[in-house]
Amino acid sequence: MGCDASVLLDNGVGVASEKDAGPNLNSLRGFDVVDKIKFLLEKACPGTVSCADLLAVAARDAVNLRGGPYWEVELGRRDSLAASQIGANQYIPTPNSTLEILIANFAVQGLSPTDLVVLSGSHTIGRSRCLSFKQRIYTEIGEEEYDHHRRYSGFRRILRSICPRTSKRDNALVPLDFMTSTRFDNLYFRNVLQGKGLLQTDNVLVAEDPEGEISNLVWRFAADQHLFFREFALSIVKMGRINPLVGEEGEIRRNCRVLNSW
């Protein structure tokens, strides 16, 4: 995981693709879009733009086109010569991670609790598989635990109607933000405050820190979209600086799915 490994690589000789890691399997999408962009870039400027830079710019533009902030992407990354399926399984938080685990996982990458909260706000768009949260919606909640979940039992009934106990719809997709699932805004944080975060990792931001730094940030971002946008741009640029390959390291791949040496 990180910029010294590539999620774009397919399985091959010496490569165990990160696409098959538990958190990514049947979840990550859009690789065909990356391939189309790379094809056009190689026609116009062969061997110039890395897949890593392509992905960073595409992420920025996707957020901005959906109503979110714009930021200057720091360019000059080169592509990794390896994937790290083990790293992806180890460092990508599971959907039922505790707040303590989330903070620790982000800290390993040099990201602060503020980065954790603001980057969680990316769940304002996108979808998740039933498998990622089904256990939570069929688990009975103790009388003293997660009061905000009990107050919004209707939300749980909706999720159960989409994701039955049986495994036949485990890969069905559900919006991470039921209110504005295709728009990048701050309603994700309002959902979390109401106990309507889709994933356990969304709800723990408040449920496991009722009066602390984390929940206070959720309240602030829920109240001020401009603040959220400003902090999101700062945090995602910071995330883009995690172990980049530059200079003569790595390569600039002609095809994002396979190494040039193949």
N, C-alpha and C positions, 0 to 999 in steps of 0.2 A: 504494500500500500504506500501511497505517497508519490511524489513526482519522480522518484528513482525506480518506479515500477509502473507498468501501464495496464489499465483496465481494458484497453482497446484491443490488445493482442488476443488472437484466437489460440486454441490448443494447437501445439505443433511440437517439433523436435526440441526438447529442452524447455518447453513452455507449457506450464499448467495454467490455463487462463483464469484470470480473476472473475470472469463472467460466471464461472461455475462455483465460486465461493458461496457459502450459505446465504449471506445478506444480499447477494446480487442475483442469484439463480432465479430465473423467471420473473425478474424484477426490473433490472436495467433494460432500457429500450433506447431507440433512436440511433443505433449504430449505422443503419442504412442512410440516415441523413448525414452523418459524419462522412461516410464513404462518398456520397455525392459531392459534398463540399470539397473534399480532398481531391477528387477527380478533376474538378474545375480549377482548383488551385494549381495542380500539377500541369495542367494544360497551359495556364497563363504564366506561371512562375515555377518551373521545375526545380525541385530540391531546395526550396526557399522557406516555406512555412511548415513548421513541425505540426504533427498531430496534437501535441500537447498545447501549443499556442492556439491551434484551431479550436480545440475544446474549450479553452478559457474564454476566447472571444465569443464563441457560440453561446456559452452559458450567460455571459453578460448581455448579449443581444436578446436572448430569449426572455430574460428577466425584464429588460427595458421595454420590449414590445408588448409585454403583458401588464404594463402600467407601473413597473418597478423602477428603481434608480438606475442611473448610468454611472459607470466608473471607468477610469483609464486602466486598461489591462496592461500589466507589465509583460513585455514580450522578450523573446530571446531564449525560450526553453528549447531543449532538444529532447528527442524521444528516447525512452528507456529501451535497453536491450533485453529486458526481462519483465516477467509478471511475478506477482507474489500472492498466490492463492492463500498460502498460510498467513501472510500478513493481513490480507483482507478479512479472513476469518477471525483473526486475533484482535484487530484494531477497529474495525467497523462496529459500532455499538449495536447490540441486538435490540429489537423493538421492546423488549421487556426489561431493559437495563434500569438499574436504580440511578438516582441522581448522583450518588457517590461514584458509581462506575463511570457515568457520563463525564463527570468533571475530571476523573483520572485519565480517561481515554483522550480527552481533548488536551490535557496538560502534557501528555507524552508528545504531542505534535506541536507544543509551544503555544497552545491556544488557551485563553483565559475563560473563567466562568461567563464573562460578558460575551465573549465570542460564542460560547455554547448557546446562550439564550438567543442571541441575534441570528445566528446561523440556523437555529431550529425554526426560525421564522420563514425559512425557505419552504416549509411545509404548507405555506399558504397556497401553493400550486402543486400539482402532481397527484398521484394515486398510490395506494398501497394494496397488497394482496390480503385477502381475508386471513391467510395463514399467519400473517404478521401480528394480528391483534385478536384473533378468535378466542384464544385461551382466556384473555381478560374479560371478554363480554359474556362468557359462560361461567365465570368464577364468582361465587357469592362474596359480597363485600361485608366485612365485619361491622358491627354496630358502631364501633368507634372510629372506623377507618373511612377516609375519603368521602366525607359528607357530601361534597359537591357532586360526586357520581350518583349518589342515591337521589338527589334532588332532580336529576335529569335522566330518570330511568327511561323516558320516552326515546332518547337518543340510542340507548342500548337496545331497545326493542327494534328500532329501525335497522341497526347493524345486524341483529340476529335474523331479521327477515331476509337480508342480503346474503349472510354467511351462516348457513345452517350448521349444526353440530357435526354432521357427516363431512367427510373430506371431499365430496363431489364438487364443491365450489371453492376449494382452498385458493385457487389462483384467480378467482373473481376480483376485479379491481374496484376499489372504493375511494372516492375523493378524500384527500387528507384534510381539506377544508370544505365542509358541506355548504358554506354560505356563498363563497366566491371562488370556486375551485379552479377557474381558468384566469383569474386576475391576481397579480402580485400586489397585495395590500397588507394591512396590519390586522385583518379580522382573525387570523390564526390565533393571535394572542387573546383576543376577546373570547374565542371558543375555549381556549385553555382555562381561562378564568371561570367559565361556566361549566367546567367538567366535560367539555365536548371535544377534547383533543382525541384524535383517532387512535394514536399509538400510546402505549404506556409511557414511552419516553417523552411524549408531549405533556402528559398530565402530571408527571413527577416534578416538573418545573415549579408547580405550585403545591401539589399534595405533600411533597417531602421537604418543603422549605416554606412553610406558611407565613413566616414573618422575617425571612432573611433576604440576603442579597439577590438571590435568583428570582424569587417571586416579586420582589420590588421592581426588578427589571421588566418582568412580564407586564406588570401594571403600567409602567412608564411607556412601553412600546404599544400597549393596547390603547393608551390615551393619546399618543402622538405619533402619527404615521411618518411625519418628516424626520423625527428623531430615529425611528426604526430604519428608514431608508439610508440616512447618513451613516449610522453605525453598521448597517449591513455592508455598505460599500467598503468601509474600512476593514471589516472582518474578513470579507471574501478576498480582498487584496492580500491581507496577511496570510490567509490560508494558501493562496497561490504561491507564496514564498517558501513553502515547506519542501525542502530538499530538491530544488530544481536542478536539472542537468543543463549546464551551459558550456560555452567554449567548445572544446573538442570532445566533450563527454557525449556518450550515446550516439544518436544518429538523427537524421531527418528522414523519416520513412516515406517511401513512395506510396505505400499502401498501409493504412493505419492498422490493418489486421495482421500483417506479417512482417517479419524482419527483412531488411534489405538483402541480407546474406542468403536468404532462401532462394 
